[in-house]
Amino acid sequence: MGETATTGYKVPFFSEKGGQVSCRYNRGWINNGLTYKNSDMPDSELLDFIDGVANETQLEFPFHAGDVRFCGNSTVLHGRAAHAVVPEEDRKPVLTRIWLDTPDFREFSDEAIVRHDPALGLSGSIA
C-alpha cells in the first residue's frame, strides 16, 4: 500500500487530554495539502507565529557518525538541516528513521484521528 498525498481526513494541530498538550505541526505538510486540494489558507497569521517562535527558540545539535536522536513527534517541534554535498559515494551520510509506537506514552483527546486513519481502520501510527 503506497503513501497518499494527504491523509484524507483532518488532523488537528493541538490536542489536550489529562492536562497534557500534544502537537502535530509541519508547515510543509500543511502547504502541500492545501496545494493538493487546490485551496488557500484563510489566515496564515497563526502559522507564521508558530514558525517565528520555533525559529527564535531553536536549538541545534550537530549529527556525527554513530549519533542517535529520539524526538517525540507529538511533544517537540523538530527538524533537520540539509546535509552538505559530499561527492564521494562512500562518504555520503545515511539517515535512518524509525517510528516507535510506545503504548500508553500519552493520551490524545482525538486518538483515532491523530494516530490512526479512521476511514481505513488502521491500527498503526500515522507518523
C-alpha positions as CSV (number, residue, x, y, z in Angstrom):
1,M,0.0,0.0,0.0
2,G,1.6,3.3,-1.1
3,E,1.6,6.6,0.7
4,T,-1.1,9.1,-0.3
5,A,-0.6,12.8,-0.9
6,T,-2.8,13.8,2.0
7,T,-4.4,11.9,5.0
8,G,-7.9,12.3,3.5
9,Y,-9.1,13.4,7.0
10,K,-8.4,16.4,9.2
11,V,-5.5,16.1,11.7
12,P,-5.6,18.8,14.4
13,F,-2.5,20.9,15.3
14,F,-3.1,20.7,19.0
15,S,-4.8,18.1,21.3
16,E,-5.3,18.3,25.1
17,K,-6.2,15.4,27.4
18,G,-5.4,14.9,31.1
19,G,-3.6,18.3,31.3
20,Q,-1.1,17.3,28.5
21,V,-1.0,19.3,25.3
22,S,0.2,17.4,22.2
23,C,1.1,19.0,18.8
24,R,1.3,17.7,15.3
25,Y,2.6,20.6,13.2
26,N,4.5,20.6,9.9
27,R,4.1,23.7,7.8
28,G,5.3,21.9,4.7
29,W,2.6,19.2,5.1
30,I,0.0,21.9,5.5
31,N,1.1,23.8,2.5
32,N,1.4,20.7,0.4
33,G,-2.1,19.6,1.4
34,L,-3.5,22.9,0.5
35,T,-1.8,22.8,-2.9
36,Y,-3.0,19.3,-3.5
37,K,-6.6,20.3,-2.6
38,N,-6.3,23.5,-4.6
39,S,-7.2,25.5,-1.6
40,D,-5.9,28.6,0.2
41,M,-5.1,29.0,3.9
42,P,-7.8,31.6,5.0
43,D,-5.5,33.1,7.6
44,S,-1.8,32.1,8.0
45,E,-1.1,34.5,10.8
46,L,-1.2,31.7,13.4
47,L,1.2,29.5,11.4
48,D,3.5,32.5,10.9
49,F,3.5,33.0,14.7
50,I,4.3,29.3,15.4
51,D,7.1,29.4,12.8
52,G,8.5,32.6,14.3
53,V,8.6,31.3,17.9
54,A,10.1,28.0,16.7
55,N,12.8,29.8,14.8
56,E,13.6,32.2,17.6
57,T,13.9,29.4,20.2
58,Q,15.5,26.7,18.2
59,L,18.4,24.6,19.5
60,E,20.8,22.9,17.1
61,F,22.6,19.6,17.7
62,P,25.1,18.5,15.0
63,F,25.0,14.9,13.8
64,H,28.2,12.9,14.0
65,A,28.8,9.4,12.8
66,G,27.0,6.9,15.1
67,D,24.7,9.5,16.7
68,V,21.2,8.6,17.6
69,R,18.4,11.1,18.3
70,F,14.9,10.4,19.7
71,C,12.2,13.0,19.2
72,G,8.6,12.8,20.4
73,N,6.6,13.9,17.3
74,S,3.7,14.9,19.5
75,T,5.7,16.8,22.1
76,V,8.6,18.5,20.2
77,L,8.7,20.6,17.1
78,H,11.8,19.4,15.4
79,G,13.5,19.5,12.0
80,R,16.7,18.7,10.3
81,A,19.1,20.9,8.3
82,A,20.1,19.8,4.9
83,H,23.3,17.7,4.6
84,A,26.4,19.2,3.0
85,V,27.0,17.9,-0.5
86,V,29.5,15.0,-0.4
87,P,30.7,13.9,-3.9
88,E,32.3,10.6,-2.7
89,E,29.6,7.9,-2.6
90,D,31.2,6.0,0.3
91,R,31.3,9.2,2.4
92,K,27.7,10.3,2.0
93,P,25.7,10.5,5.2
94,V,22.9,8.0,5.7
95,L,19.9,8.9,7.8
96,T,17.7,6.1,9.0
97,R,14.4,6.9,10.6
98,I,12.1,4.7,12.6
99,W,8.8,5.4,14.2
100,L,8.3,3.8,17.6
101,D,4.8,3.3,18.9
102,T,5.0,3.3,22.7
103,P,1.9,2.0,24.3
104,D,0.4,4.4,26.9
105,F,3.0,7.1,26.1
106,R,0.4,9.8,26.3
107,E,-3.3,10.1,25.7
108,F,-4.9,12.1,22.9
109,S,-8.3,13.6,23.0
110,D,-8.7,12.6,19.4
111,E,-6.7,9.4,19.4
112,A,-8.4,7.9,16.3
113,I,-7.6,11.0,14.2
114,V,-4.1,11.8,15.5
115,R,-2.7,8.3,15.4
116,H,-4.9,6.2,13.1
117,D,-6.7,6.6,9.9
118,P,-10.4,6.3,11.0
119,A,-11.6,5.7,7.4
120,L,-9.4,2.6,6.9
121,G,-9.5,1.3,10.4
122,L,-5.7,1.1,10.5
123,S,-4.1,0.2,13.8
124,G,-0.6,1.6,13.0
125,S,0.9,5.0,13.7
126,I,0.5,7.7,11.0
127,A,3.7,9.4,11.9
